[in-house]
Amino acid sequence: MKPPSNGMAATALVLGIVAIVFGIWIPIPIFGLFMMFIAFLPAVLAIVFGHIGLTNSARSGVGRGGAITGLVLGYVVIALSVAVTALWFVGMAASSSSTTVVGA
């Protein structure tokens, strides 16, 4: 008899690690925009698979830690993306609202 496993939790963990590896580059100005698009899909998939893996772990008793870790990493990358995007918008608004007086 083979021991029980939780493939969804393992998938969430792997996708969460992939998302955070790409997500740590998000705060870098131009390169980070490219990395944000690359990190977004694995982060969302880590969240989805993490919730499914958490449900499966309640039934089988295996994989709870991997599912929670995948969820946390996915949510951290999404939060980082939202925060950096908000800071970009604030920075663009602040730079466009400054006026200069020419010839004063």
N, C-alpha and C positions, 0 to 999 in steps of 0.2 A: 504494500500500500504506500502510495507516495504522500508526502506531507502536504498540507494545504498551502496554497500560495495566493498572493493578491497581485495580479499583473497590473491592475489599474493603479495601485499605489506605487509600484515600481516605475510605471510609465510617468506618473505625476512627478516623482522624484527626479527622474532623468530630465524631463522637460523643464522642471524648475531650475535645475542646475544649468541647463543650456541657456535659459532665459536670463539668469543672473550673470552668467559669463558675458553675454552680449549686453546686458543691461547696465553693467558697471561703466560702460563707455558713454552712456546717455548724456551726462553733464558736459561733455566736451562739445564746444559750439557747433561746428559744421558736421564733423564726423559723428557726433551723437545723434543727429537727426536721422542719419542713415541707420545707425544701430538701433534707434527706437523702433523703426519699422521691422527690423530683423528680430528684435527681442519680443515684440508684441504678440505674435502668433504662438510661440512656445509658452509664453506666460499665461495666455488665455487657455490654452490646452492643458497646462499644468493645473490650473484652477478647476477646469471641468473634470479632468481625470482624478484630481485630488478629492473632489466631493464624491465621485463615484467610488473611489477606493476607500474612502472613509465609511461609506455605507456598506461596502463589502467586508470591511474589517470588523464591523459590528456583528456581522453574521459569522465570519470564519475565525475571528480573533487574531488575524495575521495582517501585518502591513499598516497598522495605525500610524506609526512613526513616519514612515515614508510618505503616506498620504498627507499628513499634517505638514511635513517639511516641504512637499511640493506645493501645497496651498500657500504656505507662508512666502516661499520664494516667488511664486506667481503674483501674489498680491503686492509684494515689495516692488517688483519690477513695474507693475501697473501704476502704483502710487508714485514711484520715481518718474515715470513718463508723464503723468498728470502734473506733478509739481514742476518739472522742468519746462513743460509746455506753458504752464501758467506764468512762470518767470520770464519766458521768452516774450509772451504777450505784454506783460507789464513793462519789460525793457523796451519793447518796440513802441508802446504807447508813450512812455516817458521820453524817449528820444525824439519822437515826432511832435510832441507838444511844446518843446522848447523853441522859443523864438529868439532871433537875433536881430538887433537893430543895425542896419547897414548905414554907415556914414554919420554915426552919432558922435 
